């Protein structure tokens, strides 16, 4: 978080926020140079700042900057902006909603998924159904982004589960969407009878996959990890890929937090 000047800094910061280290993140990001507002990862910087805001007005300040970037047709990072608004739980409305609808109607198939995700957050009729349909798309990015959006939206309806089961079964294991489909299917418990099989496949991705796939896999797998899993994650802390090191650290810290929570509960028990 302190050394990288890229989206990897954002990933590290968000992992730290997730394990309760917002104070440390605020300290670092308070000293970020103004040049970061011109960087190609500026949306990520603003997203982190919105997440660690100490007041509603402060959070709104960063949300407004992200929203303005999306609404500017000349902005090079409109997709990053609308994805970030959705991740932050922001429901678009008014002029922004109109622009999101336009993007969902006119963008290339893969890019439409970011707009559909935002429309689903805004409870637009038919948005979830269009995301489910994209799981069967011939466009590789549409399938990947559909799975990713469904994991974040956490919609556990039967059509979502059926769509994910069908997509996981159809997706070749060596494609980019594969890990995202597995992750979404496990998080949403799309088919309890496949839990063990899917988890084993995701474990293989975490062990041997590329950094981006490992980063997605850990966010699903670590929720079921315990102390016995630390020795498998520890070697990844020395990996040459930054996102892999972040994945390992995030997993280990989440285990430590959970273990500490269990110890606290045990001390409080009568």
C-alpha positions as CSV (number, residue, x, y, z in Angstrom):
1,X,0.0,0.0,0.0
2,X,2.8,2.4,0.7
3,X,5.1,1.5,-2.2
4,X,2.8,0.7,-5.1
5,X,1.5,3.4,-7.4
6,X,-1.1,1.5,-9.3
7,X,-4.3,-0.5,-8.8
8,X,-2.2,-2.9,-6.7
9,X,-2.1,-0.1,-4.0
10,X,-5.9,0.0,-4.1
11,X,-6.1,-3.8,-3.8
12,X,-3.8,-3.7,-0.8
13,X,-5.7,-0.9,0.9
14,X,-9.1,-2.6,0.4
15,X,-7.7,-5.8,1.8
16,X,-6.5,-3.9,4.9
17,X,-9.9,-2.2,5.3
18,X,-11.6,-5.6,5.1
19,X,-9.5,-6.8,8.1
20,X,-10.2,-3.8,10.2
21,X,-7.1,-1.6,9.4
22,X,-8.9,1.5,8.2
23,X,-6.9,3.8,10.5
24,X,-3.7,2.7,8.9
25,X,-5.2,3.2,5.4
26,X,-6.4,6.7,6.3
27,X,-2.9,7.6,7.5
28,X,-1.3,6.6,4.2
29,X,-4.0,8.0,1.9
30,X,-4.1,11.3,3.7
31,X,-0.6,11.9,2.4
32,X,-1.3,10.7,-1.2
33,X,0.0,13.3,-3.7
34,X,-2.5,15.3,-5.7
35,X,-0.9,13.7,-8.8
36,X,-2.9,10.6,-7.9
37,X,-6.0,12.4,-9.0
38,X,-4.6,12.4,-12.6
39,X,-3.4,8.8,-12.5
40,X,-5.0,5.9,-14.4
41,X,-6.0,4.4,-11.1
42,X,-7.6,7.6,-9.7
43,X,-11.0,6.0,-9.4
44,X,-9.5,3.3,-7.1
45,X,-8.0,6.0,-4.9
46,X,-11.3,7.8,-4.6
47,X,-13.1,4.5,-3.9
48,X,-10.8,3.8,-1.0
49,X,-11.2,7.3,0.3
50,X,-15.0,6.9,0.2
51,X,-14.7,3.6,2.0
52,X,-12.6,5.1,4.9
53,X,-14.5,8.3,5.2
54,X,-15.3,9.4,8.8
55,X,-18.5,11.2,8.0
56,X,-21.3,11.2,5.4
57,X,-20.3,14.5,3.9
58,X,-16.7,13.2,3.4
59,X,-18.0,10.0,1.8
60,X,-20.3,12.0,-0.4
61,X,-17.4,14.1,-1.6
62,X,-15.6,11.1,-3.0
63,X,-18.7,9.5,-4.3
64,X,-19.5,12.7,-6.2
65,X,-16.0,12.7,-7.8
66,X,-16.5,9.1,-9.0
67,X,-20.0,9.9,-10.3
68,X,-18.8,12.9,-12.1
69,X,-16.1,10.8,-13.8
70,X,-18.7,8.4,-15.0
71,X,-21.0,11.2,-16.3
72,X,-18.1,12.8,-18.3
73,X,-18.2,11.3,-21.8
74,X,-14.5,12.2,-22.2
75,X,-13.5,10.3,-19.1
76,X,-11.2,7.4,-19.9
77,X,-12.3,5.5,-16.8
78,X,-16.1,5.5,-17.0
79,X,-16.3,1.8,-16.5
80,X,-14.0,1.9,-13.5
81,X,-16.2,4.6,-12.1
82,X,-19.6,2.8,-12.5
83,X,-18.1,-0.4,-11.1
84,X,-16.7,1.5,-8.1
85,X,-20.1,3.2,-7.4
86,X,-21.7,-0.3,-7.4
87,X,-19.1,-1.7,-5.1
88,X,-19.6,1.1,-2.7
89,X,-23.4,0.4,-2.6
90,X,-24.3,3.6,-4.4
91,X,-27.7,3.5,-6.2
92,X,-27.6,5.8,-9.2
93,X,-30.5,8.1,-9.9
94,X,-31.4,11.1,-12.1
95,X,-29.0,12.1,-14.8
96,X,-26.6,9.4,-13.8
97,X,-29.2,6.7,-14.0
98,X,-30.1,7.9,-17.6
99,X,-26.5,7.6,-18.6
100,X,-26.2,4.1,-17.1
101,X,-29.3,3.0,-19.1
102,X,-27.7,4.4,-22.2
103,X,-24.5,2.5,-21.5
104,X,-26.5,-0.7,-21.0
105,X,-28.2,-0.2,-24.3
106,X,-25.2,0.8,-26.5
107,X,-21.9,-0.4,-25.0
108,X,-20.1,-3.5,-26.3
109,X,-21.5,-6.7,-24.7
110,X,-18.8,-7.1,-22.1
111,X,-18.9,-3.4,-21.0
112,X,-22.7,-3.5,-20.6
113,X,-22.3,-5.7,-17.5
114,X,-21.0,-2.8,-15.5
115,X,-24.0,-0.8,-16.4
116,X,-26.4,-3.7,-15.6
117,X,-24.7,-4.1,-12.2
118,X,-25.5,-0.5,-11.5
119,X,-29.0,-0.9,-12.7
120,X,-29.5,-3.9,-10.5
121,X,-28.3,-1.8,-7.5
122,X,-30.9,0.8,-8.5
123,X,-33.5,-2.0,-8.6
124,X,-34.1,-1.5,-12.3
125,X,-36.7,-4.1,-13.6
126,X,-35.0,-6.7,-15.8
127,X,-31.4,-5.9,-14.8
128,X,-30.7,-9.1,-12.9
129,X,-32.3,-11.1,-15.7
130,X,-30.0,-9.6,-18.2
131,X,-27.0,-10.3,-16.0
132,X,-28.1,-13.9,-15.7
133,X,-28.5,-14.2,-19.5
134,X,-24.9,-12.9,-19.9
135,X,-23.6,-16.0,-18.1
136,X,-24.3,-17.8,-21.4
137,X,-22.7,-15.2,-23.6
138,X,-20.1,-16.0,-26.2
139,X,-18.2,-12.9,-25.0
140,X,-15.6,-13.9,-22.5
141,X,-15.7,-10.6,-20.6
142,X,-19.5,-10.7,-20.4
143,X,-19.4,-14.1,-18.7
144,X,-16.6,-13.0,-16.3
145,X,-18.3,-9.7,-15.4
146,X,-21.7,-11.3,-15.0
147,X,-20.4,-13.7,-12.4
148,X,-18.4,-11.0,-10.7
149,X,-21.5,-8.7,-10.5
150,X,-23.7,-11.5,-9.1
151,X,-21.2,-12.3,-6.4
152,X,-21.1,-8.7,-5.3
153,X,-24.9,-8.3,-5.6
154,X,-25.3,-11.5,-3.6
155,X,-28.7,-12.3,-5.1
156,X,-29.6,-15.8,-4.0
157,X,-32.6,-16.4,-6.2
158,X,-33.2,-19.7,-7.9
159,X,-32.7,-18.3,-11.5
160,X,-29.3,-16.9,-10.4
161,X,-28.2,-20.2,-8.9
162,X,-29.4,-22.2,-11.9
163,X,-27.6,-19.8,-14.2
164,X,-24.4,-20.2,-12.3
165,X,-24.6,-24.0,-12.2
166,X,-25.1,-24.1,-15.9
167,X,-22.3,-21.7,-16.6
168,X,-19.8,-23.5,-14.4
169,X,-20.5,-26.8,-16.1
170,X,-20.1,-25.2,-19.5
171,X,-17.0,-23.1,-18.9
172,X,-13.6,-24.6,-19.9
173,X,-11.2,-24.6,-16.9
174,X,-8.5,-22.7,-18.8
175,X,-10.6,-19.6,-19.5
176,X,-10.6,-16.2,-17.7
177,X,-14.2,-16.4,-16.5
178,X,-13.7,-19.8,-14.9
179,X,-12.5,-18.7,-11.5
180,X,-15.2,-15.9,-11.3
181,X,-18.0,-18.4,-12.1
182,X,-16.6,-20.8,-9.4
183,X,-16.3,-18.1,-6.9
184,X,-19.8,-16.7,-7.5
185,X,-21.3,-20.2,-7.4
186,X,-19.7,-21.0,-4.1
187,X,-20.5,-17.7,-2.4
188,X,-24.1,-18.0,-3.5
189,X,-24.2,-21.7,-2.7
190,X,-25.7,-22.4,-6.1
191,X,-25.6,-26.2,-5.7
192,X,-24.8,-27.6,-2.2
193,X,-24.0,-31.0,-3.7
194,X,-21.2,-29.5,-5.7
195,X,-19.6,-27.5,-2.8
196,X,-16.7,-29.8,-2.2
197,X,-15.9,-30.3,-5.9
198,X,-16.0,-26.6,-6.7
199,X,-14.0,-25.7,-3.6
200,X,-11.3,-28.2,-4.7
201,X,-11.2,-26.6,-8.1
202,X,-10.9,-23.1,-6.7
203,X,-8.1,-24.3,-4.3
204,X,-6.2,-25.5,-7.4
205,X,-6.6,-22.0,-9.0
206,X,-5.3,-20.5,-5.8
207,X,-2.3,-22.8,-5.8
208,X,-1.3,-22.6,-9.5
209,X,-3.4,-19.8,-11.2
210,X,-2.3,-16.4,-12.3
211,X,-2.3,-13.5,-9.8
212,X,-5.6,-12.0,-10.9
213,X,-7.3,-15.4,-10.5
214,X,-5.7,-16.0,-7.1
215,X,-7.0,-12.6,-6.0
216,X,-10.5,-13.5,-6.9
217,X,-10.2,-17.0,-5.4
218,X,-9.0,-15.9,-2.0
219,X,-12.0,-13.7,-1.5
220,X,-14.3,-16.7,-1.7
221,X,-12.0,-19.4,0.0
222,X,-10.8,-17.4,3.0
223,X,-14.3,-17.4,4.5
224,X,-13.9,-21.1,5.2
225,X,-10.3,-21.0,6.2
226,X,-8.8,-21.7,9.7
227,X,-5.5,-21.9,11.4
228,X,-4.6,-25.1,9.6
229,X,-4.7,-23.3,6.2
230,X,-2.0,-20.7,7.2
231,X,1.0,-22.9,6.2
232,X,-0.4,-23.2,2.6
233,X,-0.9,-19.5,2.3
234,X,2.4,-18.4,3.9
235,X,4.7,-19.3,1.0
236,X,2.6,-17.0,-1.3
237,X,3.8,-14.0,0.8
238,X,7.1,-14.4,-1.1
239,X,5.5,-14.6,-4.5
240,X,6.8,-12.3,-7.3
241,X,3.3,-11.1,-8.1
242,X,2.0,-8.3,-5.9
243,X,-1.6,-9.4,-6.1
244,X,-0.6,-12.9,-5.0
245,X,1.2,-11.5,-1.9
246,X,-1.9,-9.4,-1.2
247,X,-4.1,-12.5,-1.5
248,X,-2.0,-14.5,0.9
249,X,-1.8,-11.7,3.5
250,X,-5.5,-11.0,3.2
251,X,-6.3,-14.7,3.8
252,X,-3.9,-15.0,6.8
253,X,-5.2,-11.8,8.4
254,X,-8.8,-12.8,8.0
255,X,-8.0,-16.2,9.7
256,X,-6.2,-14.4,12.6
257,X,-9.2,-12.0,13.0
258,X,-11.6,-14.9,13.0
259,X,-9.5,-16.9,15.5
260,X,-9.2,-13.8,17.8
261,X,-13.0,-13.3,17.6
262,X,-13.6,-16.9,18.6
263,X,-11.2,-16.5,21.5
264,X,-13.0,-13.3,22.6
265,X,-16.4,-15.1,22.4
266,X,-15.0,-18.0,24.4
267,X,-13.8,-15.7,27.2
268,X,-17.2,-14.0,27.3
269,X,-19.1,-17.3,27.5
270,X,-20.6,-18.2,31.0
